[in-house]
Amino acid sequence: PPSAVSSPRPPSRGGGGGEFEMQEMKFQIRAMLKRGIPSRALLPEKRDELASYVRETATRIPSPIPPGALADPGRLDGTVWRLAFSTEAATLGDLPREANVVLKFKDGGEKKVDYELEFTEKVWGLKRITAESSYTVDPGPLQPGLITMVY
C-alpha cells in the first residue's frame, strides 16, 4: 500500500508490456483513496514511483476507450471525475491540503462542466467552490481526447 514514508520499488522495464505497472498503479491509488491520502502528501520518491507507473501504463497499455471517442456527442454527459493523482506537482501543490478536485460534466450536450474544489474540512468557511466552465474535446488526430476547459 502507498505510504508517504515507504521507499519506492523500481518499475519493471522487462517485457511485461506495462501490466505490472498498471496493476501497481491501480492498487496504490485505490489504497490512497480508501485512506484519504492526497497525492500532495506523498514523499517525492513515492510521487516519482507512481508517476513512473502512470507513464508506463499510458505508453504501453492501449486505452479501452479510444481517446478521440471522448469527443463523441454526449460521451461525457453526466460523468463525474475525481482527480486522485497528478504527475504535475503544481496541479495540486497550490491547493489547500483539504481540497479535492472534482469535475462534473453536465447533461444536455451543452459542453458544460463544473470544476469543483471540495473540502474535507471547512476552509475559509466553505465546503466547496465551483467554477462553471465550458469545455471542448479534441477528436484528433493531433491530441485526441485532450479536454480543454474555459472559465
C-alpha positions in Angstrom: 0.0 0.0 0.0 1.2 3.6 -0.6 2.9 5.3 2.2 4.2 8.8 2.4 7.3 7.2 4.1 7.8 3.9 2.3 10.7 3.5 -0.1 9.7 3.2 -3.8 10.1 0.0 -5.8 11.6 0.5 -9.2 9.2 -0.1 -12.1 9.8 -3.1 -14.2 11.5 -2.5 -17.5 11.2 -6.1 -18.7 9.0 -7.5 -21.4 5.8 -7.3 -19.2 4.2 -4.8 -21.5 3.1 -2.5 -18.7 0.7 -4.9 -17.0 2.6 -4.8 -13.7 2.8 -1.0 -13.7 -0.9 -0.7 -14.4 -1.9 -3.1 -11.6 0.5 -1.5 -9.1 -0.8 2.0 -10.1 -4.4 0.9 -9.5 -3.6 -0.8 -6.2 -1.7 2.2 -4.8 -4.2 4.8 -6.0 -7.2 2.8 -4.7 -5.4 2.5 -1.3 -4.7 6.3 -1.3 -8.4 7.0 -2.0 -9.6 4.5 0.7 -7.3 6.0 3.3 -7.9 9.6 2.3 -4.3 10.2 1.4 -4.0 13.1 -1.1 -1.2 12.8 -3.6 0.3 16.0 -2.5 1.0 14.4 0.9 3.3 11.8 -0.6 7.1 12.0 -0.3 8.8 12.9 -3.6 10.1 9.4 -4.0 6.6 7.9 -3.8 5.2 10.5 -6.2 8.0 9.6 -8.7 7.3 5.9 -8.3 3.6 6.5 -9.1 4.4 8.8 -11.9 6.6 6.1 -13.5 3.7 3.7 -13.2 1.4 6.2 -14.9 3.9 6.8 -17.7 4.5 3.1 -18.3 0.8 2.4 -18.3 0.0 5.3 -20.7 2.7 4.3 -23.2 2.3 0.5 -23.1 -1.3 -0.3 -22.4 -3.9 0.6 -25.0 -6.8 2.6 -23.8 -10.1 0.7 -23.5 -11.8 3.8 -25.0 -10.1 5.4 -27.9 -9.2 8.9 -26.6 -10.8 10.6 -29.6 -14.1 8.9 -28.7 -14.3 11.3 -25.7 -15.3 13.9 -28.3 -18.4 11.9 -29.3 -21.6 13.8 -28.6 -22.9 13.1 -25.1 -20.0 10.9 -24.2 -19.0 12.8 -21.1 -22.5 14.0 -20.2 -23.4 13.1 -16.6 -19.9 11.7 -15.7 -18.0 12.7 -12.6 -14.2 12.6 -12.4 -12.2 12.9 -9.2 -8.5 13.8 -9.5 -6.7 11.2 -7.5 -3.1 11.7 -8.7 -1.3 14.1 -11.0 2.2 13.8 -12.5 2.4 17.5 -12.2 3.2 18.7 -8.7 1.8 22.2 -9.5 -1.6 20.7 -10.2 -2.3 20.1 -6.6 0.5 22.0 -4.9 -1.2 25.3 -4.6 -4.5 24.0 -3.3 -5.4 23.8 0.4 -4.4 20.5 1.9 -8.1 19.6 2.5 -9.1 20.2 -1.2 -10.1 17.6 -3.7 -10.6 18.3 -7.4 -13.9 17.0 -8.9 -15.1 17.5 -12.5 -18.9 17.2 -13.1 -19.8 17.0 -16.7 -23.4 18.2 -17.2 -26.1 16.5 -19.2 -27.7 18.1 -22.2 -25.0 18.3 -24.8 -24.1 21.9 -24.0 -20.4 21.0 -23.2 -20.6 22.4 -19.7 -18.6 21.2 -16.7 -18.4 22.2 -13.0 -14.8 22.3 -11.8 -15.2 21.9 -8.0 -12.8 22.1 -5.1 -14.4 20.0 -2.4 -13.0 20.4 1.1 -12.9 17.6 3.6 -12.9 20.2 6.4 -14.3 23.7 6.0 -11.8 26.1 4.5 -12.5 29.8 4.9 -16.0 28.7 6.0 -16.6 26.8 2.7 -17.4 23.2 1.9 -16.8 23.7 -1.8 -16.0 26.2 -4.6 -17.4 25.6 -8.0 -16.2 27.2 -11.3 -18.8 26.8 -14.1 -17.0 26.2 -17.3 -17.4 25.2 -20.9 -15.2 22.6 -22.5 -14.0 21.2 -25.8 -12.5 17.8 -26.6 -10.0 17.3 -29.4 -11.3 14.4 -31.6 -7.8 14.1 -33.1 -5.5 13.5 -34.9 -3.0 15.7 -33.0 -4.2 15.3 -29.4 -7.2 13.0 -29.4 -9.1 13.2 -26.1 -7.5 16.4 -24.9 -10.1 18.2 -22.8 -9.8 21.9 -22.6 -11.9 23.9 -20.1 -12.6 27.6 -20.5 -13.5 29.5 -17.3 
